[in-house]
Amino acid sequence: MKSLRWPAVIVGFILLLYGTVLVFLAFDRVSHSNSDTLRPFIITMAPVWAVAVAAAIVLLRRPGTR
């Protein structure tokens, strides 16, 4: 199980990156200006990326360290 941590994190971040692009394209499709695209995109994706980075840190932490 330990050997699958890095590949799982890499695959997860690739999927997250793909999903981020799709979310950006969805916001961009219905917007009329840059602020109509960027503000909702950042508000939507910043928490998702924060949770993903925190989860990766927890998964890749060595056992016994805080």
C-alpha positions as CSV (number, residue, x, y, z in Angstrom):
1,M,0.0,0.0,0.0
2,K,2.9,2.4,0.8
3,S,4.3,2.1,-2.7
4,L,1.0,3.4,-4.2
5,R,1.1,6.8,-2.5
6,W,3.2,8.7,-4.9
7,P,1.4,7.4,-8.1
8,A,-2.0,8.0,-6.5
9,V,-1.1,11.6,-5.6
10,I,0.3,12.2,-9.1
11,V,-2.8,10.8,-10.8
12,G,-5.0,12.8,-8.5
13,F,-3.2,16.1,-9.3
14,I,-3.4,15.3,-13.0
15,L,-7.1,14.8,-12.7
16,L,-7.4,18.0,-10.6
17,L,-5.5,19.9,-13.2
18,Y,-7.8,18.6,-16.0
19,G,-10.9,19.4,-13.9
20,T,-9.5,22.9,-13.2
21,V,-9.2,23.5,-17.0
22,L,-12.8,22.3,-17.5
23,V,-14.1,24.5,-14.8
24,F,-12.3,27.5,-16.3
25,L,-13.8,26.8,-19.7
26,A,-17.3,26.5,-18.2
27,F,-17.0,29.9,-16.5
28,D,-15.4,31.4,-19.6
29,R,-18.2,30.1,-21.9
30,V,-20.9,32.2,-20.2
31,S,-18.9,35.3,-19.2
32,H,-18.7,38.6,-20.9
33,S,-15.6,40.0,-19.3
34,N,-12.4,38.9,-17.6
35,S,-13.8,39.6,-14.1
36,D,-16.9,37.5,-14.9
37,T,-14.5,34.6,-15.5
38,L,-11.7,35.0,-13.0
39,R,-13.5,36.0,-9.8
40,P,-15.9,33.0,-9.7
41,F,-13.2,30.7,-11.0
42,I,-10.8,31.7,-8.2
43,I,-13.6,31.5,-5.5
44,T,-14.5,28.1,-6.7
45,M,-11.1,26.5,-7.3
46,A,-9.0,28.0,-4.5
47,P,-10.6,25.9,-1.8
48,V,-10.5,22.8,-3.9
49,W,-6.7,23.2,-4.5
50,A,-6.2,24.0,-0.8
51,V,-7.9,20.8,0.2
52,A,-6.0,18.8,-2.4
53,V,-2.6,20.1,-1.3
54,A,-3.4,19.5,2.4
55,A,-4.5,15.9,1.5
56,A,-1.3,15.3,-0.4
57,I,0.8,16.6,2.5
58,V,-1.0,14.2,4.9
59,L,-0.7,11.2,2.5
60,L,3.0,11.8,1.8
61,R,4.0,12.5,5.4
62,R,6.3,9.9,6.9
63,P,4.8,7.8,9.6
64,G,5.6,9.1,13.1
65,T,6.1,12.7,12.1
66,R,3.8,15.6,12.8
